[in-house]
Amino acid sequence: MENIRSFLSWNKNYAAINREERNLAAVLYHVLLLKDNLNSFLEYIECPFKVDPLEMGMYFEYAFIRDLWFQIHDNEKRRELILTLLKPRNESELTTLSTFEFNKFFGAVPQPSAKYIQSPGNWSLTKYHNTITVNDEFLKVCRFKWSFNAKPDIVIHSSRGEAVCIEAKLESMEGRYPQKPSEVAIFKARGVNSVGQTELQEYLMRTLLGINTQFVFLVNKANHHSSSHQVIHWKDMFRILDISGIPSFMHEIIEGL
């Protein structure tokens, strides 16, 4: 039976054409764990943080704030956290709402719970658009919500309070929020500017998590730039790492950059 590989007479490894950014980030994650590569990388980016062996850690698709939320089992503690960080104008009103009404105000999906305060990651922009009319409040809630779903590609903790946040791009440009057409239309109608991916990372790491962070933007094209992230090209970065001994398919991916 004919298949797409035989039709195209394709006899090379998938590694020869792989365009998945997360796969390349996973290769980097692996390489950084080998030999003295992590120290070489930190020296290359001139990282100002001292590595504490007992506190350091490296994480792929970093979801610290999402997972931290689920360590809070007290409903009122969850409400207090939201109101403390957001400081909304109607804080006194939100303090007195029932759990159901509180969740409903932020448009929690799939439906508001009457039992527990739901994660901000489950708030619906198209729903709280109707309850939050002031634009600066609306944008503040959006940034807060998006942060609970954001997952920087690789984060290296040199200690609990210091980290390097790596955003890895291959062919795509920096993403922006919102992304859904219906939400983009709401932002346009309100006259509110979208939020860049790197801007949101800075808010997530420094403001919400309180972590002193150095930001790195790994790219494969010369036209990338960032006001908050140190821009580094993949080829330049792999040149300073020891990739001897890694599987041949990883060599093939790196050589194809």
N, C-alpha and C positions, 0 to 999 in steps of 0.2 A: 504493500500500500504506500502511495506517495505521501510524503510529509514535507513540511516547509524546509527542513534542512537538506533533504535529498533534492527537492525541487530547485533550490539555490546552489546545489553542489557545495554546501558549507561543511568543511571538515576541520575548522579551527575550534579552539576552546571558546566558551562564552566569555572568558576573561579578555579576549581580544577586542570585544566590542561593548563590554559592560559600561553603561552610562548612569548607573544608580549611585547617587551621592552617598546614601547611607551605607552602601557596600564599601565604598572607598573609605568612608569614615571608620568602618569596622576594621578595615585593613590597617589603617593608621593606629587605631586602638591597640591592635595586636602587636604592631611593630614597637609602639611606645613601651610596651611591657617587657620587651626583650633587652638584654644586656644593659648598657648604660644609656639607652636611647632617651629615656625620660629626662635625665639630667642634661643630655645634649640638646634636647628640644627647649628646655627651660632656659638654658644658657643662650641659645640662638635668639629667642624672643626677648632676652634680657629681662627675665622675670625677676621682680624685686623681692619676692617672697622666699623665706627660708623654709625648706621642707622639713616637717616634723614627721619622722618615721611612724610614730604611734597614731597620728591623726590623718596622714595623707591617704588619699583614695582617688581612683579614677573611674568615671561613670559614663556609660554610653546611653544616649537619649535620657538625659538628666531630668528627673521629675520629682525633685526634692519637695517642692511646695505642695504638689498633689498628694504625695505619700505622707507628708507631715500632717496634712489636714485630717487624714484618717486615723491619726493617733489621738485626735480630740473626740472623746466619747460623750462629753457633756454638752447638751444643747445650748445652754446659756453661754458657755465658754465659746462655742462656735459663733453665736450671735455677737458676743462682745468683741471677738477678734475682727469680724467683718466691720463693725461700727467703729472700732478703734483705728483700723487702717484706712477706711474710706472717709471717716469724719463727714457724713452727709449732712446737708442742711436740715433734713427732717429726722435727725437722730432720735429726738425724744419720741416722735410718733412710732418709729421703727422699733424702739425699745419695748413698747407696750403691745405691739401686734402679736397675735397668736402665731404659733409656728407655721401653720398653714398660710395665713395672710402674709407673713414675712417672706416665705418662699414664693408666694404668688406675686408679691410686689416686684421681685427680681425675675419673674417669669421662669421659674425652675421647670425643667423638663425631665422626663416625659410628662410629668404632672406634679404640681406642688404636693409635698408630703405634709401630713398633719402630725407626724411622729418625730421627725428630726429635721434640723436645719441642713439643707442640701448644699453640696459643694458649689462654690462660685463657678467652677468649670461647667456646671450644668445649667447656669443661667442662660436665658434666651434673649439675645439682643433685640430681635423683632418684637418681643413682648415687653421688656422693660423700656423700650423706646416709647411706649404709651404711658408709662407711669413716671418716668424721669424726663421732665420737659426742659430743664436747664442744660445747655450744651456742655458746660465744663463738668457738671456732675455726671452727665451721660458718658462723656469720654473717660472720666475717672473710673466709672464702673466697668466700661469696656476693657480698659487696660488691666484692671484687676481680674476680670473674668478670663481674659486671654492668657494671663500669666499662669493660671492654674492648668491650662492645657499645653502651654509651651514646653518644649523639651529640647534644649540646646544639645547639639550633636555629641560633643565630648566636654566634660568638665573635669578638671584636675584640681583636687583639693590639696594644696600644700599643707594646710592645717584646717581646722574646723571653720575658722573665720576668714580664710584667704583662699582664692581659687583663680584658675585660668579657665576661661570659657571660650570654647572653640566652635565657631560656626563654619561648617564645611560646605562649599559649593563646587560644582563641577561645570555644568553648562548653564544652570539657571542663575538669574540675578537674585538680589536680596528680595525676600518676600515682604508683603505688606498686609496689614490688617485694616478692615475686614477683607475677606476673600469671597464669601458667598454673594452672588449678584443682588439678592434681596437686601442684604446688609449694606453693600456698597451704595445702593440706591438711597437708603436711609441716611447714610453719611452725606451723600451729595445733597439731599433735600434739606438737611440741617445746616449745610455749609461747614461741616467739620472735616478737618484734614485726617487722612489715614495715618496709621502708625507703622513705622518701619520695624522689621524683624529685629535688627540690632538694637534699636531704641527700646523695644520691649524687653530684650534680654538685660539691658542695663537696669531698667526699672525692676525687673524680677530679682536679679542678683543683688544689687546694691540697696535698693529701697525695701523690697518686701522681705528678702532673706537676710539683709544686713551683712552681706559678705563682701569684703574688700576684693574686687575682681579686676583682673587684667583680661581684656577681650582680644581674641584673635579671629581674623576672617581669612579662611583658606580658600583660595580661588584658582581658577585655571585660565582666566582671561585678564588681559592687561587693563581693561576699562573698568574694573571694579575699584571702588573707593569707599571709604567709610570715615565719618567724623569721630566715631567712638571706638572702632576696632582697628587693631594693627593688621594691615593687609599683607599676606604672605602667599606666594605662589607655591602650588603643590610640588613642582619640580625642585625648586630651591630648598624646600623643607626636607624632602626625601634625600637630597644630596648630603645632608649633614647627619643622617641617621644610618646606622649599621643594619642593612637589610640582608646580610649574608645568612644563609640557613633557613630563610622563610620558604614556604611552599612555592613551587614554580608558577602556579597560577597567580599568586600575589606579585611575583616579579613581572609577570606579563601585564598585569593591571597597571603597575607603576610605570613600566616602560612605555605604556600606551598614552601616558599623560602628555 
